[in-house]
Amino acid sequence: MPIVYRTDHRITVEQFIDILSRTSLGERRPLDDRACTQAMVEHGNLIATAWDGERLIGVARCVTDFVYACYMSELAVDTGYQRQGIGKELIRHARSRLGPRCRLRLLAAPEATDYYAHIGFAHSPRCWELTPGHELVD
């Protein structure tokens, strides 16, 4: 059965937790905090999914205005399905919903830093992060 990609189907928090737990992203996401994970699913306004029959095998979760900027906060493919081009197809399907001027940005997981350059992403050293517990300095 071929892999089916969708951008028109909302997933449940249970499906999101399940797919992330089958990837390396699971260890860096708050999967034990259901309220947080539920909000992640509800507020991701562009979610591309990959399905093998009824089984969710990949997800790309984005927050975007669809015109200027898109932040892909998760790109996750079940470890048993990796190295088959599923991640690239998830990116393509998410991008197909974006306007022609829209930039797609993401932060790479430590073990995926070489992957993104390999598929055409340009590295940008201009990302800054304000983490919880740190305040702006006057």
Secondary structure, 3 states (H helix, E strand, C coil): CCCEEECCCCCCHHHHHHHHHCCHHHHHCCCCCHHHHHHHHHHCCEEEEEEECCEEEEEEEEEECCCCEEEEEEEEECHHHCCCCHHHHHHHHHHCCCCCCCEEEECCCHHHHHHHHHCCCCCCCCCCCCCCCCCCCC
